[in-house]
Amino acid sequence: MGGFTAKHGVQRLVWFERHDAMEGAITREKQLKKWNRDWKLRLIEQDNPQWKDLAAELGFPALA
């Protein structure tokens, strides 16, 4: 049984945020979970309008 990534066939990292502390990251994740899809799409397209895979910028190989 896989997690979210396996279940939904995720192939690219198109958005992420860095946080200094785990508590801040968890708070932000809970906030974003309440957002509607359009708001989330706007957040991604603000910084990544081409939806490029950002994994390489973090030192990971791109999946697709």
Secondary structure per residue as TSV (DSSP state, phi and psi in degrees):
chain	resnum	aa	ss	phi	psi
A	1	M	-	360.0	124.6
A	2	G	-	-95.4	172.5
A	3	G	-	-89.2	-159.8
A	4	F	H	-55.4	-46.3
A	5	T	H	-58.9	-47.6
A	6	A	H	-68.7	-42.6
A	7	K	H	-62.1	-37.1
A	8	H	H	-104.3	4.6
A	9	G	T	64.6	37.7
A	10	V	-	-64.1	131.1
A	11	Q	-	-119.7	-19.1
A	12	R	-	-137.0	147.7
A	13	L	-	-95.9	110.5
A	14	V	-	-109.1	-8.4
A	15	W	-	-161.2	144.2
A	16	F	-	-159.5	161.5
A	17	E	-	-128.8	144.7
A	18	R	-	-99.6	143.8
A	19	H	-	-133.6	146.5
A	20	D	S	-72.7	-28.9
A	21	A	S	-135.1	149.8
A	22	M	H	-58.4	-38.5
A	23	E	H	-59.7	-42.7
A	24	G	H	-65.3	-38.6
A	25	A	H	-65.8	-42.0
A	26	I	H	-66.3	-42.9
A	27	T	H	-59.9	-44.7
A	28	R	H	-65.6	-40.9
A	29	E	H	-60.5	-43.0
A	30	K	H	-64.5	-37.5
A	31	Q	H	-63.2	-48.3
A	32	L	H	-65.7	-32.4
A	33	K	H	-61.4	-25.1
A	34	K	T	-85.3	-13.2
A	35	W	S	-71.7	152.4
A	36	N	-	-82.8	166.3
A	37	R	H	-58.3	-42.0
A	38	D	H	-60.2	-41.4
A	39	W	H	-62.9	-41.4
A	40	K	H	-66.1	-40.9
A	41	L	H	-62.8	-41.8
A	42	R	H	-62.5	-38.8
A	43	L	H	-61.3	-45.1
A	44	I	H	-63.5	-49.7
A	45	E	H	-71.1	-17.3
A	46	Q	H	-59.4	-47.5
A	47	D	H	-105.8	-15.4
A	48	N	-	-141.6	65.1
A	49	P	T	-63.1	-23.2
A	50	Q	T	-89.8	-1.5
A	51	W	-	54.8	40.4
A	52	K	-	-73.1	156.2
A	53	D	-	-75.6	119.4
A	54	L	-	-90.9	0.1
A	55	A	G	-58.2	-39.1
A	56	A	G	-62.1	-34.3
A	57	E	G	-64.6	-19.6
A	58	L	G	-101.5	3.7
A	59	G	T	89.9	13.3
A	60	F	-	-107.9	149.0
A	61	P	-	-70.6	142.1
A	62	A	-	-69.3	143.4
A	63	L	-	-86.1	-31.6
A	64	A	-	-124.1	360.0
